[in-house]
Amino acid sequence: MPDINGFTVSPDRNAIGIRTYTVPGTSVALPVRSEIAPLLIGAAAEWHRDVEPLTPGWCWGYAYRNVVGGSTPSFHSAGIAIDLNAPKHPLGRVGTVSAAQASRIRAIARKYGLRWGGDYSGRRDEMHLEVILTRSAALALVDRIQGGHPPPAGGRRILREGVRGDDVRLVQTRLGVAPDGIFGPKTAEAVRGFQRARGLVADGIVGPKTWAELDRAQEGPPPQDRPLLKLGARGQAVTYLQQILNRWYPGMDRLAEDGIYGPATANRVRFMQGRANLAVDGITGPATWRYLHGG
Ligand SMILES: [Zn+2]
């Protein structure tokens, strides 16, 4: 089955675990994918409480269809998107919410790992919220929202074997370990290797000094030119591209900013191209560069 960020798409609602939930505080019922329902239903409840009351019949969830006017499956086809008070916020209309409402919606979206259609860079969709995390990151967020322990505010957790979370995933992507968000023996070994290479105590634990060294290993200056980049390309321009994509999609798994145009980078470029209505080929050519630079 095709998928969006690891969420399978299907015309069969039972095959992908679609269930209908009543949004707390309302009589609005939304069919969404059960494994990530706490994200979308939580966001809908906060929208109702803090943005504007939700009207029954005006809110939609799962629907098996393509993006309107496009040929890629909509996030609704995977049960990972909702539309709220659709008639008040028609597709393509800009400014159907006040600035204060928009900033509240963005805060809700950040909390629940969602992207708001009002922030699309192409055609706006102010009714629309979608899960933009990969499936594993979304499930980890559901865990946390349902009682897990978030990292301390303003600081970074000390990470060691047995710990799980998005911060583990961040370390894994930086060290080139498959980013599953679980700190296992392979991650510990990669941390020890990094520590040895950087002259730190090789204890396999990511404490303040290792975090600082990991951060120092990031970021480079932008290149002067915009070469055509595709799978297999290497160099500073690729690192620059990866940095832009990481800034654009803060809720998705971080791309390793390693200057290597691998499958993950090509996929993220495809994702961006799809959202930007560009040809979806995973190649960063002139049109994609122009879009990345805002024209
Ligand atoms: Zn929608």
Residues whose N, C-alpha, C, O or C-beta is under 5 A from the ligand:
A	BS01	ZN	I82 D83 H128
